[in-house]
Structure formats: structure tokens, C-alpha cells
Amino acid sequence: MKLWLRLTVTAVMAVSLSGGFGLIYRAAAQARGAAPATAPETVKKAGEVFKNVTTSTLKELPVDDFIAAMGVMSAALGYDCADCHVGAGSDKADFVIDTIPQKKTARRMVEMVASINRTNFAGVQRVTCWTCHHGQEVPTTTIALDNLYATPIMEDADVVLPGVGQASADEILDKYIQAVGGSQRLAGLTSFVATGASLGYGGFGGDAEFTIFAKAPNQRTTVITFKDHPERGDSVWAFDGRYELVGEELDGARLEAQMAFPGQIKQVLSNWRVGLRRAISGRDYNVVQGTGSRGLLATLYFDPESGLLRRMVRYGPSPVGRVPTQIDYTDYRDVGGIKFPFEYQFSWLDGRYTAKLKEIKMNVAIDPAKFGRPVSK
């Protein structure tokens, strides 16, 4: 897939296509795996906006969630967008053409997945594209014997397996709060502005200026500006905290806005549970998972020694499998008695970038317009 997609998200609008579609979407997914509900009548559905979107589940989605579902399918099959859409990634893309066999097969597979879950699992999402394909166009049906006797490939379960004999979720979260500064000092953090630079994955995308504006308890905007390439426009993720969230991307934006102020971590999710320890770069981490509204899951990885948050993976619902977004936090530094990560690695189905901060200013005045709906350029 293409490594960079201009994505603008606000509490009342998401813009991810050149036409700029305003989306308001109330998802109503079960916490443990049901696909999201259909778009409200006031919102344009994918089947109305795009030609030839005919599958029963995908056509009912609002546009932004439909695009996210395309990313799930592409990743599950190891596909590039151009495998189903002629010229995708160029100025000659033809998304409407209906003669590509893979596109026709994909329609049947999406209906099959929906039917399997509906018929066998009471509509709860147990089977997805990834269940069979695992990054291959044609699913394998027989194990290679060399693999049988080799070290098994480890895959993270969306819903973590219970960790036996581990510290409790409260203990892990309390240690994190203490590690980043303690509840009293964190309660005094009302806002911050973080500035630095970002680099696209593998050097693609070019260098850019990176800024986070955050205001307690739940306002946050991330801006990536390409000053050397103004024709690309700015990438903006914003949540202003004033409206009920809509869509899986916006649920994730709210979570990130709340997580920017660690003192409230216990309240941002519910049903906290501890999972088995998992390794990142050869080091084991405590795993804690919480549940959000409308099907959102978030898995957090904490350093057992320092107590600091190393990684967060959030999962939003879609009819063909959960939509993962991963944020890695490293290079913690003390700023006024509070530890902030000075390096972020942000990964999602359509790209990855690394941001390295140079400066963080705490408790500064921030123009409320920074958290509002961005103005299209």
C-alpha cells in the first residue's frame, strides 16, 4: 500500500479523500468483536459515494470506515491497492473498473466471512480475512514439516490471554503513574505543546515538522507540516473533546487525547485485564488491555522495571477484521518533573512514521482553534 495518506480527523468530521467527505458515524459494536453498525441515515454510505461497492456489509459503512476496511483486506492478503484497482497510487487510478478477477473474488469472500460469523458465531466476529490468508493471496492448507519442528511464529491475540501470576492491572497502572511523575504532579499538567521532526517509514515521505498540541482532559491535535513540499498539504489528526465520537478512527483519536495526560489512564478504558507477558525487541513487557466504547480495544505494554509505557495498540471494528493502530513510546525524558516520551513511532495500515521531539512546553495557553475542524487548503 502507499506509505502516506493525507488524513484529517476531527471530532465532527473526517477527511481522507480528495473530495473531502464529512462523516458522522455512530458505531455500535460489541466489545469482543462484533462488526460495526451501519452508518446513520444522515451520513453518506460507501455504497452511495462509490460506484460498484455492493457487498452487504461494506456498502453500509460510512466512507472513512470503508477505507479502513480496505486496508484490513489489503494487509491480510499481502496486496497492494493496485492488485484490485487499476493504476492505484497514480493519477490514472480506476477504482470503478469491474473486470479484475481479484476484485470479484474479494466480494464473494467478504460475503462469506459475514455468513460464517452470522451462522456459526451469532454474529460475533470470529473469522476475518486474516484468519485464513495470513498475508498470502491463496491460503495454505498444509503445514510445512520444517515449520512444525521450528520455533513457532508468535502472533498477538486481539483479546489478550489471561496472565497467571502477574501483577494486577491496578498495580501496573499505578506504577506507570508513579513512574511518569506521580498523581499529584500529573494533576497539575493542564496542557503542553511538543515540537520536533518526523520521518516517513524507510525514508519515504521526507522530513517534516511535527507538533502536538494537548489540553486536559481530552483535547489533542497532531500536525505534520512539509515545508519543503507545501503541495502535499498538512497531515492533521485532531480531537476537540466536545462532541460524541463517531467512527473507529475518531474513537482512537479520543483515546490518544486522553492518554496524553497519564494521570487519568485508569478512567479512559474499562474492564482492565492483565495478559501474558510479550516481548518487544527481545525484552518482556507487562501487558494490560482495556475496553472502550463501540468495540474499541487497547492493549498497553509496560516495562516491568521502569513502569513506563512502551507501546499501545488500539483496535477499531470493521466487518472484515479489526483495524489496528500502533504507537511506540521511547526516549523518555524529564520535563518539569514529568517524564515524556521524546520519540514516537506511529504505525497503521496505510503507513508509518517516526517523530523525534526537540522541546516540550508545559501548561501553556493554546488557541482553541487548534483543536477544531481543520480548514481545507
N, C-alpha and C positions, 0 to 999 in steps of 0.2 A: 504494500500500500504506500501511498505517498506519505512522506515523513512529516509534512506540515500541512495543517488545515486551519485556515483562519476561523477561529471560533469565538464568538461573543456571547456571553451568558449573563443574564441579569435575573432578578427575582420575578420579573414580569415578562421578559422577552428573551428568546434565544435566537441567535442569527448564525447560521452555519453554511448558508448557501448564497450564491451571488445575488439571488433575487431578494434575500432578506425577509424571511417569513417570521412574523410574530407568533409565538406559541404560548398558549396557556393550557396546561395539561395536568389533570389530577390523576395520579396513578393510585391504584388500589390493589396492590399485590400482597399476597400472603408473605409473611416474614421469611418463611423457609422455602420459597421457591416458585410460587405461582407467577405466571406471566402477568404483565401489567394490564390494567383495564384499557378499554378503548378510549380514544380521545373524546372529550365533551363535544356536544353538538356545535358549540360556538367556535370550535377550532377546526381548521382545515386538516383533513386526514391525508395520509400519504397517498391513498388511492384516488383522492381528488386532485392533489397537486401534481403528481407524476403520472405519465401515461404507462399503462401496462403493469401497474402494481395490482395484482389480482389475488394473491394468496389471502386466505380468510383472516389470518392474524396480523400480517404486516400491513395490509391496506387500511386497517383501522387505527394504526398508530399515528400520532402527530409527527410532523416531518423530522424533528431533531431525534426523536427516539427511533424512527425508522432508519436514519443514517447510522445511529449507533448499532442497530441490529445488523446492518450490512457489514460493519466492522467485525462483529462477532462471527458471522458466517465466513468472511474472508480469512480471518485468523485461524478458524477451525480447520479449514481446508488447505491452508498454506497458499492461498490465492493472492494475486494482485487484482485490483479493481478491474483491470483491463481483461482479465480472464472471462468476465461475463459482459463487459461493456466496452465496445469498440472505441479505441482512442482515449480511454480514461487516463487522466493525467496530462492531457494535451489540450490544445484549443480546438481540437476536432473530435471531441468526445461525443459518442452517440449512445446515450443511455436508454433510448427508446427502442432501438432495433431488437427484434424478437427472434432472430434466426440462429442465435448461438445455442448449441445443444446444452452447454453447462447451465445456461440461464433457465432453460426449460426444466432441466433436471432439478435445479435448486428449488423451483416452485413446488415440484412434487415432494421433495424432501421436507420442506417447511410444513406442508400439509400432513405428511406422515408423522413428523415429530409431534405436532399438535394432537393428532389422532391417538398416538401411543400414550401420551400423558393423560389425555381425556379418558381413554378407555381403560387404562390399566392403573392409573395413579390418581384417580379422582380429580384430575386437572392440575395437580401439583407437579411442578417441573422437575422430573427426574431424568429425562432423556433430552439431550441437546445435540447440536451439530458435533460438538467436541467429543461427546460420549463415544462415537464410533470413528470419527475421522482422525483425530489427534494430529492435525497438520498435514494430512495426506488426502489427495483427491479421491482415491479409492481406498476404503478402509481395509486393513489387513485382517485376515480371518484365521491365521495360524501363527503361533509363536515361533520365532527362530530359536533353535535349541541353544545357540551360543548365548542368547539373551536370558534364557531360562536359568542358566548357571552363572550368570554375571550379576554384578551389583544391580538391584532393581532400580528403575527410574522412579524417582520420588516426585509426586505431584501433590500440590496443596489442595486439600478439600475446601470447597467454598464454605461449608459449615464445618467448623473445626471439630476434630475428635476430642473427647474429654481427656484432659491431662490428669493422670492419677499421681498423687503425692506431690503436686506442685503447690506453690504459694497461691493463695486465693486471689480473685480478681481485685478485691478491695486492697489487699496488701501490695499488689503490683502497681496499682494506680496511685496509691498513697506514696509509694516510694518514688514514683515518677514526679509527683507534685513536689515532694521534698527536694528531689534532685535538681529541678529547674529553678528552685528559689524559695519554696515553701509557700503555704497557702496565704499567709499574711502579706508577703511581698507581692505575690501574684494578684491579690485582690486590689493592689494599688496600680496595676497596669491597666490603663484605660484606653491606650492607643499606641500604635507605633508605625513608623514608615521605614521600610528596609529597601536599600538600593544596592545594585550590583550589576552583573552582566550574565547573560545566558548564552549557551552554545547548543546548537541543534545536534541531534544524535549523529555520531560518526562524522562530525564536521559539516553536515548538511544543514542548511538553513541560515548559516552565517552567525556572526556575533551580533548581539543586540543588548540594549539597555533593559534592565529588569527591575521592576519596582513593585513592592507590596504595600498597600495602604490597609490598615486594620484598625477597627474601633470596636471596643467591647459593647455588648457581649457577642454580637454576631454579624458584624459588617466587615467585609474583606473584598479587596479588588487587587488582582494581579495584572500588571501591564507589561507587555514585551514590545519594545519600540525599535524598529530597524531604521536608524537614522541614515545609514548609508544606502538604504533601499526604500525610500518613502513610498514607492509604488506598491509595496507589499501591504501597506496599511499596518495598523497596530493589532496585536492579539490581546484580547481583554477577557478576563474572567471576573465577573462582579456579582456580589450579592449584597443587597442593602438591608436585609433583615426585617423589612416592614410588611411583606406580603406572604401569604401562604405559598409554599413552594409548589412548583408544578414540574413534572418530568424528572427522569432519573439524573440527568446532568445537574439540574438545579438542586435536587436533594443532596448531591455530592458537594455542590458549592456551599450550601448551608453548613454541612458538616465541617468543611475546611475552615469556614469563617469562625465557627465555634471553637475548633481545635487550635486556632491561633492564640487563644487565651487559655492556657493549660489548667488554670485553677478551676475551671468548670467541666473538666473532662468527664467526671462521673455522671453529669447530667445530660450530656449530649447524646448518649445512647442508652438503651435499656437492655435488660436480660443479659447482663455481662456474664461470660463464662470463660473458663481457662482451658486452653487446648494443649496438645502435646508440644513440647519444645521443637522449634525448627531452626535449621542452620541458614545463615546468610554469610556467604564468603567464608565458609569453614568455621563459623562461630555460632554457638547455640544461643537462641533468644527465647525469652518467655513470650507466650502467645496468649492474647486476650481478645475475645470477639464480642461485639455488641450489636444490637439490632436497632435500626432506625424505623421511621415510618415508611409506609408504602413499599415494603420489600427491600429497603436498603440494608446491606450488611457491611460491617467494617471490621477488619482484622488488624490488630496492632501488635507490633513486635518490640519488646523492651529488652534492653541489655540487663541481664540479671545482676551484674556487678554495679554499674553506674546508675541503673534505674532509668536511663534516658530512652526516649522513643527512637527507634531505628528505622521503622518502616510502618506505613499504613497502606492497606489495600482495601478499597471500598468496591462494593459490587452493587450495580443497579440492575433491575429486572428488564428482560426483553423476552419476546416469545421464543427465541432460538437459543437462549443461554444468557447467563448473567454478563453484564458489561463491566469489566474490571478496570480500575484506575489505581495506579501505584505511586506512592510518594516516599522517597528515601530521604532520611534526615541525617546528616553527618556534620562534622567540624563544629561541634558546639563550642560557643564562646560566651564568657560572662559580659553582660551589658547591664550596668547598674544593679548588680546582684541577681539578675535573672539570666539563665542560660538559654540562648537562642541557637538553632542550627544555622550555620553560615553557608551551608551547601545543601541544595535540594536537587534531587533527580526525579523528574516528573515523567511517568510513562503511562500511555494509554494506547488504545487500539490503532490510533492513527498517527503516532509519533512519540518522540521522546526528546526532552531537553534537560540540560543541567544548568542550574543557576548558582552562581557564586556571589554571595553578598560581600559588600565592602563596608557598609555602615548601617547601623540601626539607631534610630532616634525614638525614644520612648515618650509617651504622654505629651504628644504634640497635637496642635489643632489641625484637623483635616477638613477640607471643604466637603460638605455633604454630597456635592455633585459627583465626587469621586466614586461614590457607591451607587449612583443612579444608572439609568439606562444610557449606555454609550451612544454617542452621535455617529452615525454612519458617515464615512468620508467618500 
